[in-house]
């Protein structure tokens, strides 16, 4: 599974990924440096090896559409976000990742 996140959400996701890796889950991070132009080619290349993508954002999911367009059906995309200034925590994100990971039996 690959977590796609940018900005502060990527930093939080990095902490969550560290936690779930300690549990033995195979999870990585894709962190776009810029959102325009969106790094579609790099994400599409990654989809040759990975089929599950989790988009974490601190908004209503503006980037999730870019991820879906970039993957063009070559991966399963899920979204978790929270707008309004409420900061996500690594523990919260790690729980979401673990839940999905075990649910899909990856």
MOPAC internal coordinates of N, CA, C and O (Angstrom, degrees):
PM7 1SCF
backbone

  N    0.0000 0     0.00 0     0.00 0    0    0    0
  C    1.4411 1     0.00 0     0.00 0    1    0    0
  C    1.5266 1   108.14 1     0.00 0    2    1    0
  O    1.2310 1   121.43 1   -34.13 1    3    2    1
  N    1.3257 1   114.86 1   145.87 1    3    2    1
  C    1.4636 1   120.93 1   176.61 1    5    3    2
  C    1.5214 1   108.92 1  -123.12 1    6    5    3
  O    1.2310 1   120.78 1   -48.12 1    7    6    5
  N    1.3042 1   116.11 1   131.88 1    7    6    5
  C    1.4541 1   122.90 1   174.47 1    9    7    6
  C    1.5228 1   106.97 1   -93.52 1   10    9    7
  O    1.2310 1   120.60 1   -50.48 1   11   10    9
  N    1.3298 1   116.46 1   129.52 1   11   10    9
  C    1.4536 1   122.10 1   177.76 1   13   11   10
  C    1.5301 1   106.94 1  -109.83 1   14   13   11
  O    1.2310 1   120.69 1   -59.68 1   15   14   13
  N    1.3310 1   116.29 1   120.32 1   15   14   13
  C    1.4652 1   120.63 1  -178.27 1   17   15   14
  C    1.5259 1   109.07 1  -154.33 1   18   17   15
  O    1.2310 1   121.11 1   -26.50 1   19   18   17
  N    1.3370 1   115.48 1   153.50 1   19   18   17
  C    1.4652 1   120.16 1   178.07 1   21   19   18
  C    1.5205 1   109.80 1  -132.55 1   22   21   19
  O    1.2310 1   121.37 1   -18.00 1   23   22   21
  N    1.3152 1   114.98 1   162.00 1   23   22   21
  C    1.4618 1   120.93 1   176.69 1   25   23   22
  C    1.5184 1   112.76 1    61.45 1   26   25   23
  O    1.2310 1   121.06 1    38.70 1   27   26   25
  N    1.3144 1   115.58 1  -141.30 1   27   26   25
  C    1.4655 1   121.26 1  -177.85 1   29   27   26
  C    1.5235 1   111.31 1   -62.56 1   30   29   27
  O    1.2310 1   120.16 1   145.88 1   31   30   29
  N    1.3369 1   117.29 1   -34.12 1   31   30   29
  C    1.4666 1   120.77 1   179.04 1   33   31   30
  C    1.5265 1   110.87 1   -61.71 1   34   33   31
  O    1.2310 1   120.01 1   146.04 1   35   34   33
  N    1.3375 1   117.58 1   -33.96 1   35   34   33
  C    1.4669 1   121.08 1   178.47 1   37   35   34
  C    1.5231 1   111.01 1   -67.22 1   38   37   35
  O    1.2310 1   120.96 1   140.85 1   39   38   37
  N    1.3174 1   115.77 1   -39.15 1   39   38   37
  C    1.4671 1   119.68 1   178.86 1   41   39   38
  C    1.5281 1   110.54 1   -64.98 1   42   41   39
  O    1.2310 1   120.42 1   138.69 1   43   42   41
  N    1.3203 1   116.81 1   -41.31 1   43   42   41
  C    1.4673 1   121.36 1   177.51 1   45   43   42
  C    1.5206 1   110.07 1   -66.97 1   46   45   43
  O    1.2310 1   120.58 1   137.29 1   47   46   45
  N    1.3326 1   116.49 1   -42.71 1   47   46   45
  C    1.4692 1   121.11 1   179.17 1   49   47   46
  C    1.5185 1   111.23 1   -61.49 1   50   49   47
  O    1.2310 1   120.22 1   144.38 1   51   50   49
  N    1.3203 1   117.19 1   -35.62 1   51   50   49
  C    1.4685 1   121.44 1   178.70 1   53   51   50
  C    1.5334 1   110.72 1   -59.02 1   54   53   51
  O    1.2310 1   120.55 1   137.85 1   55   54   53
  N    1.3369 1   116.56 1   -42.15 1   55   54   53
  C    1.4581 1   121.00 1   176.97 1   57   55   54
  C    1.5222 1   111.63 1   -65.57 1   58   57   55
  O    1.2310 1   120.63 1   140.64 1   59   58   57
  N    1.3289 1   116.41 1   -39.36 1   59   58   57
  C    1.4655 1   120.95 1   178.79 1   61   59   58
  C    1.5272 1   110.97 1   -66.36 1   62   61   59
  O    1.2310 1   120.85 1   139.32 1   63   62   61
  N    1.3137 1   115.98 1   -40.68 1   63   62   61
  C    1.4703 1   120.36 1   179.55 1   65   63   62
  C    1.5154 1   110.46 1   -64.29 1   66   65   63
  O    1.2310 1   120.29 1   140.60 1   67   66   65
  N    1.3146 1   117.05 1   -39.40 1   67   66   65
  C    1.4682 1   120.77 1   177.03 1   69   67   66
  C    1.5321 1   109.98 1   -58.32 1   70   69   67
  O    1.2310 1   120.41 1   136.98 1   71   70   69
  N    1.3375 1   116.83 1   -43.02 1   71   70   69
  C    1.4654 1   121.32 1   179.84 1   73   71   70
  C    1.5305 1   111.79 1   -62.54 1   74   73   71
  O    1.2310 1   120.69 1   131.69 1   75   74   73
  N    1.3372 1   116.28 1   -48.31 1   75   74   73
  C    1.4717 1   118.56 1  -175.95 1   77   75   74
  C    1.5259 1   111.84 1   -71.91 1   78   77   75
  O    1.2310 1   120.11 1   151.01 1   79   78   77
  N    1.3230 1   117.39 1   -28.99 1   79   78   77
  C    1.4709 1   119.43 1   174.78 1   81   79   78
  C    1.5241 1   111.05 1   -65.36 1   82   81   79
  O    1.2310 1   120.96 1   145.37 1   83   82   81
  N    1.3411 1   115.77 1   -34.63 1   83   82   81
  C    1.4704 1   119.46 1   176.74 1   85   83   82
  C    1.5198 1   111.31 1   -64.62 1   86   85   83
  O    1.2310 1   120.21 1   156.26 1   87   86   85
  N    1.3252 1   117.21 1   -23.74 1   87   86   85
  C    1.4644 1   123.01 1   176.07 1   89   87   86
  C    1.5272 1   111.63 1   -85.68 1   90   89   87
  O    1.2310 1   120.26 1   176.45 1   91   90   89
  N    1.3264 1   117.11 1    -3.55 1   91   90   89
  C    1.4576 1   121.38 1   178.16 1   93   91   90
  C    1.5203 1   115.09 1    95.47 1   94   93   91
  O    1.2310 1   119.37 1  -172.85 1   95   94   93
  N    1.3231 1   118.81 1     7.15 1   95   94   93
  C    1.4518 1   121.64 1   179.33 1   97   95   94
  C    1.5223 1   110.05 1   -81.60 1   98   97   95
  O    1.2310 1   121.04 1   -39.65 1   99   98   97
  N    1.3236 1   115.61 1   140.35 1   99   98   97
  C    1.4571 1   121.44 1   179.62 1  101   99   98
  C    1.5239 1   108.60 1   -92.01 1  102  101   99
  O    1.2310 1   121.13 1   -82.96 1  103  102  101
  N    1.3206 1   115.44 1    97.04 1  103  102  101
  C    1.4647 1   122.06 1  -176.27 1  105  103  102
  C    1.5219 1   108.74 1  -135.97 1  106  105  103
  O    1.2310 1   120.74 1   -43.34 1  107  106  105
  N    1.3381 1   116.19 1   136.66 1  107  106  105
  C    1.4528 1   121.24 1   178.03 1  109  107  106
  C    1.5076 1   111.05 1  -124.78 1  110  109  107
  O    1.2310 1   120.68 1    -2.30 1  111  110  109
  N    1.3346 1   116.31 1   177.70 1  111  110  109
  C    1.4624 1   122.57 1  -178.09 1  113  111  110
  C    1.5200 1   110.25 1  -125.31 1  114  113  111
  O    1.2310 1   120.79 1   -47.65 1  115  114  113
  N    1.3156 1   116.09 1   132.35 1  115  114  113
  C    1.4614 1   122.95 1   170.86 1  117  115  114
  C    1.5180 1   106.01 1  -115.13 1  118  117  115
  O    1.2310 1   120.80 1   -65.84 1  119  118  117
  N    1.3410 1   116.08 1   114.16 1  119  118  117
  C    1.4636 1   120.98 1  -175.91 1  121  119  118
  C    1.5211 1   109.67 1  -118.91 1  122  121  119
  O    1.2310 1   120.56 1   -77.78 1  123  122  121
  N    1.3386 1   116.53 1   102.22 1  123  122  121
  C    1.4632 1   118.54 1   176.46 1  125  123  122
  C    1.5350 1   110.49 1   -64.87 1  126  125  123
  O    1.2310 1   120.94 1   -43.70 1  127  126  125
  N    1.3021 1   115.81 1   136.30 1  127  126  125
  C    1.4623 1   120.77 1   176.84 1  129  127  126
  C    1.5289 1   109.12 1   -77.55 1  130  129  127
  O    1.2310 1   120.96 1   138.73 1  131  130  129
  N    1.3290 1   115.77 1   -41.27 1  131  130  129
  C    1.4610 1   121.46 1   176.11 1  133  131  130
  C    1.5249 1   108.42 1  -126.87 1  134  133  131
  O    1.2310 1   120.88 1   -26.83 1  135  134  133
  N    1.3186 1   115.93 1   153.17 1  135  134  133
  C    1.4554 1   120.12 1   177.34 1  137  135  134
  C    1.5251 1   111.97 1  -101.00 1  138  137  135
  O    1.2310 1   120.95 1   169.29 1  139  138  137
  N    1.3413 1   115.78 1   -10.71 1  139  138  137
  C    1.4551 1   119.81 1   174.16 1  141  139  138
  C    1.5016 1   109.75 1  -139.17 1  142  141  139
  O    1.2310 1   118.96 1   -64.21 1  143  142  141
  N    1.3002 1   119.59 1   115.79 1  143  142  141
  C    1.4651 1   124.01 1    -1.52 1  145  143  142
  C    1.5352 1   110.70 1   -73.89 1  146  145  143
  O    1.2310 1   120.84 1   -33.72 1  147  146  145
  N    1.3070 1   116.00 1   146.28 1  147  146  145
  C    1.4586 1   120.67 1  -179.74 1  149  147  146
  C    1.5288 1   108.96 1   -70.41 1  150  149  147
  O    1.2310 1   119.69 1   -41.38 1  151  150  149
  N    1.3364 1   118.19 1   138.62 1  151  150  149
  C    1.4701 1   121.78 1  -177.58 1  153  151  150
  C    1.5344 1   112.71 1   -76.59 1  154  153  151
  O    1.2310 1   120.74 1  -120.14 1  155  154  153
  N    1.3146 1   116.20 1    59.86 1  155  154  153
  C    1.4725 1   122.67 1  -175.97 1  157  155  154
  C    1.5260 1   112.91 1   -59.52 1  158  157  155
  O    1.2310 1   120.84 1   137.34 1  159  158  157
  N    1.3213 1   115.99 1   -42.66 1  159  158  157
  C    1.4687 1   120.17 1  -176.64 1  161  159  158
  C    1.5287 1   110.95 1   -61.55 1  162  161  159
  O    1.2310 1   120.06 1   135.34 1  163  162  161
  N    1.3145 1   117.48 1   -44.66 1  163  162  161
  C    1.4745 1   121.41 1  -179.57 1  165  163  162
  C    1.5255 1   110.83 1   -64.87 1  166  165  163
  O    1.2310 1   120.21 1   140.32 1  167  166  165
  N    1.3065 1   117.20 1   -39.68 1  167  166  165
  C    1.4654 1   120.98 1   179.52 1  169  167  166
  C    1.5218 1   110.53 1   -68.79 1  170  169  167
  O    1.2310 1   120.13 1   139.60 1  171  170  169
  N    1.3151 1   117.36 1   -40.40 1  171  170  169
  C    1.4749 1   121.81 1   177.65 1  173  171  170
  C    1.5271 1   110.64 1   -62.34 1  174  173  171
  O    1.2310 1   120.36 1   141.16 1  175  174  173
  N    1.3399 1   116.93 1   -38.84 1  175  174  173
  C    1.4689 1   120.97 1   177.03 1  177  175  174
  C    1.5318 1   110.59 1   -62.66 1  178  177  175
  O    1.2310 1   120.89 1   138.41 1  179  178  177
  N    1.3106 1   115.91 1   -41.59 1  179  178  177
  C    1.4625 1   121.28 1   179.44 1  181  179  178
  C    1.5268 1   111.02 1   -63.69 1  182  181  179
  O    1.2310 1   120.47 1   147.41 1  183  182  181
  N    1.3274 1   116.71 1   -32.59 1  183  182  181
  C    1.4686 1   121.63 1  -179.07 1  185  183  182
  C    1.5282 1   112.45 1   -67.61 1  186  185  183
  O    1.2310 1   119.94 1   169.20 1  187  186  185
  N    1.3246 1   117.72 1   -10.80 1  187  186  185
  C    1.4646 1   120.51 1   175.57 1  189  187  186
  C    1.5290 1   110.65 1   -72.00 1  190  189  187
  O    1.2310 1   120.57 1   157.04 1  191  190  189
  N    1.3359 1   116.52 1   -22.96 1  191  190  189
  C    1.4622 1   121.88 1  -178.25 1  193  191  190
  C    1.5257 1   113.12 1  -110.56 1  194  193  191
  O    1.2310 1   120.39 1   154.91 1  195  194  193
  N    1.3321 1   116.87 1   -25.09 1  195  194  193
  C    1.4656 1   122.08 1  -173.06 1  197  195  194
  C    1.5237 1   109.00 1  -124.55 1  198  197  195
  O    1.2310 1   120.46 1   -40.23 1  199  198  197
  N    1.3310 1   116.72 1   139.77 1  199  198  197
  C    1.4626 1   119.81 1  -178.64 1  201  199  198
  C    1.5277 1   114.17 1  -114.36 1  202  201  199
  O    1.2310 1   119.76 1   172.65 1  203  202  201
  N    1.3203 1   118.06 1    -7.35 1  203  202  201
  C    1.4615 1   121.04 1  -178.01 1  205  203  202
  C    1.5288 1   109.71 1  -121.62 1  206  205  203
  O    1.2310 1   121.14 1   -55.89 1  207  206  205
  N    1.3408 1   115.42 1   124.11 1  207  206  205
  C    1.4516 1   122.40 1  -178.05 1  209  207  206
  C    1.5251 1   109.03 1  -125.38 1  210  209  207
  O    1.2310 1   120.89 1   -45.92 1  211  210  209
  N    1.3243 1   115.90 1   134.08 1  211  210  209
  C    1.4618 1   121.90 1   178.02 1  213  211  210
  C    1.5215 1   107.72 1  -118.93 1  214  213  211
  O    1.2310 1   120.08 1   -60.69 1  215  214  213
  N    1.3220 1   117.45 1   119.31 1  215  214  213
  C    1.4579 1   122.41 1  -179.63 1  217  215  214
  C    1.5280 1   108.17 1   -97.25 1  218  217  215
  O    1.2310 1   120.78 1   -58.48 1  219  218  217
  N    1.3301 1   116.12 1   121.52 1  219  218  217
  C    1.4651 1   122.29 1   176.14 1  221  219  218
  C    1.5148 1   108.39 1  -111.67 1  222  221  219
  O    1.2310 1   121.16 1   -53.06 1  223  222  221
  N    1.3397 1   115.38 1   126.94 1  223  222  221
  C    1.4640 1   120.11 1   180.00 1  225  223  222
  C    1.5192 1   110.21 1  -139.82 1  226  225  223
  O    1.2310 1   121.28 1   -25.24 1  227  226  225
  N    1.2925 1   115.15 1   154.76 1  227  226  225
  C    1.4640 1   120.75 1   174.46 1  229  227  226
  C    1.5243 1   107.60 1  -102.68 1  230  229  227
  O    1.2310 1   121.57 1  -128.35 1  231  230  229
  N    1.3379 1   114.60 1    51.65 1  231  230  229
  C    1.4549 1   123.44 1   176.18 1  233  231  230
  C    1.5237 1   108.19 1  -162.25 1  234  233  231
  O    1.2310 1   119.86 1    17.49 1  235  234  233
  N    1.3180 1   117.87 1  -162.51 1  235  234  233
  C    1.4644 1   121.38 1  -173.68 1  237  235  234
  C    1.5246 1   114.08 1   -90.81 1  238  237  235
  O    1.2310 1   119.71 1  -167.12 1  239  238  237
  N    1.3034 1   118.15 1    12.88 1  239  238  237
  C    1.4585 1   119.96 1   174.58 1  241  239  238
  C    1.5094 1   115.23 1   100.70 1  242  241  239
  O    1.2310 1   119.93 1  -146.12 1  243  242  241
  N    1.2991 1   117.74 1    33.88 1  243  242  241
  C    1.4566 1   120.33 1   179.26 1  245  243  242
  C    1.5347 1   111.57 1   -64.51 1  246  245  243
  O    1.2310 1   119.73 1   144.53 1  247  246  245
  N    1.3299 1   118.12 1   -35.47 1  247  246  245
  C    1.4563 1   120.28 1  -177.79 1  249  247  246
  C    1.5260 1   112.61 1   -80.16 1  250  249  247
  O    1.2310 1   119.51 1   156.20 1  251  250  249
  N    1.3091 1   118.55 1   -23.80 1  251  250  249
  C    1.4642 1   120.71 1  -176.50 1  253  251  250
  C    1.5316 1   111.02 1   -59.27 1  254  253  251
  O    1.2310 1   120.11 1   145.73 1  255  254  253
  N    1.3138 1   117.40 1   -34.27 1  255  254  253
  C    1.4633 1   120.01 1   177.69 1  257  255  254
  C    1.5281 1   111.25 1   -67.23 1  258  257  255
  O    1.2310 1   120.44 1   141.84 1  259  258  257
  N    1.3329 1   116.77 1   -38.16 1  259  258  257
  C    1.4664 1   120.50 1   176.49 1  261  259  258
  C    1.5224 1   110.51 1   -62.88 1  262  261  259
  O    1.2310 1   120.60 1   139.71 1  263  262  261
  N    1.3137 1   116.45 1   -40.29 1  263  262  261
  C    1.4688 1   120.86 1   179.24 1  265  263  262
  C    1.5309 1   109.77 1   -64.74 1  266  265  263
  O    1.2310 1   120.16 1   133.94 1  267  266  265
  N    1.3121 1   117.31 1   -46.06 1  267  266  265
  C    1.4786 1   120.80 1   178.85 1  269  267  266
  C    1.5284 1   111.35 1   -60.42 1  270  269  267
  O    1.2310 1   120.75 1   136.52 1  271  270  269
  N    1.3304 1   116.17 1   -43.48 1  271  270  269
  C    1.4631 1   120.08 1   178.73 1  273  271  270
  C    1.5283 1   111.32 1   -64.03 1  274  273  271
  O    1.2310 1   120.56 1   138.48 1  275  274  273
  N    1.3259 1   116.53 1   -41.52 1  275  274  273
  C    1.4672 1   120.87 1  -179.36 1  277  275  274
  C    1.5265 1   111.40 1   -64.46 1  278  277  275
  O    1.2310 1   120.54 1   139.67 1  279  278  277
  N    1.3260 1   116.58 1   -40.33 1  279  278  277
  C    1.4657 1   120.42 1  -177.48 1  281  279  278
  C    1.5275 1   112.24 1   -78.61 1  282  281  279
  O    1.2310 1   120.40 1   154.51 1  283  282  281
  N    1.3108 1   116.84 1   -25.49 1  283  282  281
  C    1.4665 1   121.81 1   175.80 1  285  283  282
  C    1.5353 1   112.19 1    49.18 1  286  285  283
  O    1.2310 1   120.95 1  -135.22 1  287  286  285
  N    1.3300 1   115.78 1    44.78 1  287  286  285
  C    1.4619 1   120.43 1   177.36 1  289  287  286
  C    1.5142 1   115.71 1    83.70 1  290  289  287
  O    1.2310 1   119.79 1  -178.75 1  291  290  289
  N    1.3185 1   118.01 1     1.25 1  291  290  289
  C    1.4656 1   120.16 1  -177.57 1  293  291  290
  C    1.5265 1   113.20 1   -87.80 1  294  293  291
  O    1.2310 1   120.36 1  -172.45 1  295  294  293
  N    1.3182 1   116.92 1     7.55 1  295  294  293
  C    1.4582 1   120.56 1   177.66 1  297  295  294
  C    1.5183 1   110.05 1  -159.79 1  298  297  295
  O    1.2310 1   120.90 1   -23.09 1  299  298  297
  N    1.3097 1   115.89 1   156.91 1  299  298  297
  C    1.4568 1   122.18 1   177.75 1  301  299  298
  C    1.5278 1   108.21 1   -88.79 1  302  301  299
  O    1.2310 1   120.29 1   -55.21 1  303  302  301
  N    1.3288 1   117.06 1   124.79 1  303  302  301
  C    1.4644 1   122.06 1  -174.55 1  305  303  302
  C    1.5272 1   110.13 1  -114.02 1  306  305  303
  O    1.2310 1   121.26 1   -49.19 1  307  306  305
  N    1.3260 1   115.20 1   130.81 1  307  306  305
  C    1.4603 1   121.87 1   176.78 1  309  307  306
  C    1.5219 1   108.49 1  -126.23 1  310  309  307
  O    1.2310 1   121.02 1   -21.55 1  311  310  309
  N    1.3189 1   115.66 1   158.45 1  311  310  309
  C    1.4529 1   120.82 1  -174.59 1  313  311  310
  C    1.5256 1   110.83 1  -131.19 1  314  313  311
  O    1.2310 1   121.38 1   -38.79 1  315  314  313
  N    1.3262 1   114.97 1   141.21 1  315  314  313
  C    1.4538 1   121.64 1   171.85 1  317  315  314
  C    1.5193 1   106.92 1  -143.95 1  318  317  315
  O    1.2310 1   120.58 1   -57.30 1  319  318  317
  N    1.3094 1   116.50 1   122.70 1  319  318  317
  C    1.4512 1   119.42 1  -178.90 1  321  319  318
  C    1.5093 1   111.57 1  -153.24 1  322  321  319
  O    1.2310 1   122.28 1   -11.44 1  323  322  321
  N    1.3180 1   113.25 1   168.56 1  323  322  321
  C    1.4546 1   119.42 1   179.58 1  325  323  322
  C    1.5244 1   108.45 1  -150.38 1  326  325  323
  O    1.2310 1   120.23 1   -63.06 1  327  326  325
  N    1.3289 1   117.16 1   116.94 1  327  326  325
  C    1.4617 1   120.01 1   178.35 1  329  327  326
  C    1.5264 1   111.01 1   -92.38 1  330  329  327
  O    1.2310 1   120.90 1     0.13 1  331  330  329
  N    1.3015 1   115.89 1  -179.87 1  331  330  329
  C    1.4554 1   120.87 1   170.85 1  333  331  330
  C    1.5076 1   116.09 1    85.01 1  334  333  331
  O    1.2310 1   119.94 1  -161.28 1  335  334  333
  N    1.3271 1   117.72 1    18.72 1  335  334  333
  C    1.4533 1   120.23 1   174.72 1  337  335  334
  C    1.5116 1   115.99 1    84.03 1  338  337  335
  O    1.2310 1   119.67 1  -179.08 1  339  338  337
  N    1.3277 1   118.24 1     0.92 1  339  338  337
  C    1.4616 1   120.51 1   177.22 1  341  339  338
  C    1.5268 1   107.86 1   -83.17 1  342  341  339
  O    1.2310 1   120.49 1   -62.50 1  343  342  341
  N    1.3052 1   116.66 1   117.50 1  343  342  341
  C    1.4568 1   122.00 1  -174.71 1  345  343  342
  C    1.5281 1   110.62 1   -78.80 1  346  345  343
  O    1.2310 1   121.29 1   -49.29 1  347  346  345
  N    1.3284 1   115.13 1   130.71 1  347  346  345
  C    1.4622 1   120.92 1   173.03 1  349  347  346
  C    1.5212 1   108.55 1   -70.07 1  350  349  347
  O    1.2310 1   120.02 1   -25.20 1  351  350  349
  N    1.3200 1   117.57 1   154.80 1  351  350  349
  C    1.4618 1   120.55 1   176.91 1  353  351  350
  C    1.5218 1   109.36 1  -116.22 1  354  353  351
  O    1.2310 1   119.98 1   -25.92 1  355  354  353
  N    1.3264 1   117.65 1   154.08 1  355  354  353
  C    1.4594 1   119.93 1   176.47 1  357  355  354
  C    1.5330 1   112.11 1   -57.44 1  358  357  355
  O    1.2310 1   120.18 1   141.98 1  359  358  357
  N    1.3247 1   117.26 1   -38.02 1  359  358  357
  C    1.4659 1   120.37 1   179.53 1  361  359  358
  C    1.5337 1   110.52 1   -62.87 1  362  361  359
  O    1.2310 1   120.42 1   135.42 1  363  362  361
  N    1.3139 1   116.81 1   -44.58 1  363  362  361
  C    1.4653 1   120.92 1   179.27 1  365  363  362
  C    1.5293 1   110.83 1   -61.35 1  366  365  363
  O    1.2310 1   120.62 1   132.63 1  367  366  365
  N    1.3193 1   116.42 1   -47.37 1  367  366  365
  C    1.4617 1   120.44 1  -179.68 1  369  367  366
  C    1.5221 1   110.74 1   -65.49 1  370  369  367
  O    1.2310 1   119.73 1   139.63 1  371  370  369
  N    1.3157 1   118.11 1   -40.37 1  371  370  369
  C    1.4720 1   119.91 1   179.76 1  373  371  370
  C    1.5204 1   110.75 1   -63.23 1  374  373  371
  O    1.2310 1   119.93 1   144.54 1  375  374  373
  N    1.3221 1   117.75 1   -35.46 1  375  374  373
  C    1.4742 1   120.69 1   176.71 1  377  375  374
  C    1.5251 1   111.06 1   -65.56 1  378  377  375
  O    1.2310 1   120.25 1   139.13 1  379  378  377
  N    1.3271 1   117.12 1   -40.87 1  379  378  377
  C    1.4663 1   121.12 1   178.71 1  381  379  378
  C    1.5273 1   109.87 1   -64.79 1  382  381  379
  O    1.2310 1   120.38 1   134.31 1  383  382  381
  N    1.3277 1   116.87 1   -45.69 1  383  382  381
  C    1.4615 1   121.58 1   179.06 1  385  383  382
  C    1.5212 1   110.07 1   -60.13 1  386  385  383
  O    1.2310 1   120.03 1   129.43 1  387  386  385
  N    1.3220 1   117.56 1   -50.57 1  387  386  385
  C    1.4646 1   121.67 1  -178.50 1  389  387  386
  C    1.5190 1   111.49 1   -59.96 1  390  389  387
  O    1.2310 1   120.31 1   136.12 1  391  390  389
  N    1.3113 1   117.01 1   -43.88 1  391  390  389
  C    1.4605 1   121.32 1  -179.96 1  393  391  390
  C    1.5166 1   110.88 1   -59.35 1  394  393  391
  O    1.2310 1   120.13 1   131.40 1  395  394  393
  N    1.3214 1   117.36 1   -48.60 1  395  394  393
  C    1.4512 1   121.20 1   179.59 1  397  395  394
  C    1.5226 1   110.92 1   -65.93 1  398  397  395
  O    1.2310 1   120.11 1   137.26 1  399  398  397
  N    1.3089 1   117.40 1   -42.74 1  399  398  397
  C    1.4588 1   123.37 1  -177.79 1  401  399  398
  C    1.5306 1   110.46 1   -58.01 1  402  401  399
  O    1.2310 1   120.77 1   130.79 1  403  402  401
  N    1.3312 1   116.13 1   -49.21 1  403  402  401
  C    1.4551 1   120.07 1  -178.53 1  405  403  402
  C    1.5244 1   111.51 1   -73.63 1  406  405  403
  O    1.2310 1   119.99 1   147.76 1  407  406  405
  N    1.3206 1   117.62 1   -32.24 1  407  406  405
  C    1.4627 1   121.76 1   177.90 1  409  407  406
  C    1.5189 1   110.07 1   -62.73 1  410  409  407
  O    1.2310 1   120.25 1   138.33 1  411  410  409
  N    1.3259 1   117.13 1   -41.67 1  411  410  409
  C    1.4669 1   122.67 1  -179.48 1  413  411  410
  C    1.5265 1   112.09 1   -85.26 1  414  413  411
  O    1.2310 1   120.51 1   170.95 1  415  414  413
  N    1.3385 1   116.63 1    -9.05 1  415  414  413
  C    1.4753 1   122.67 1  -179.10 1  417  415  414
  C    1.5314 1   110.78 1    54.78 1  418  417  415
  O    1.2310 1   121.10 1  -127.38 1  419  418  417
  N    1.3383 1   115.50 1    52.62 1  419  418  417
  C    1.4679 1   120.91 1  -179.67 1  421  419  418
  C    1.5011 1   112.11 1   -75.13 1  422  421  419
  O    1.2310 1   120.10 1   180.00 1  423  422  421

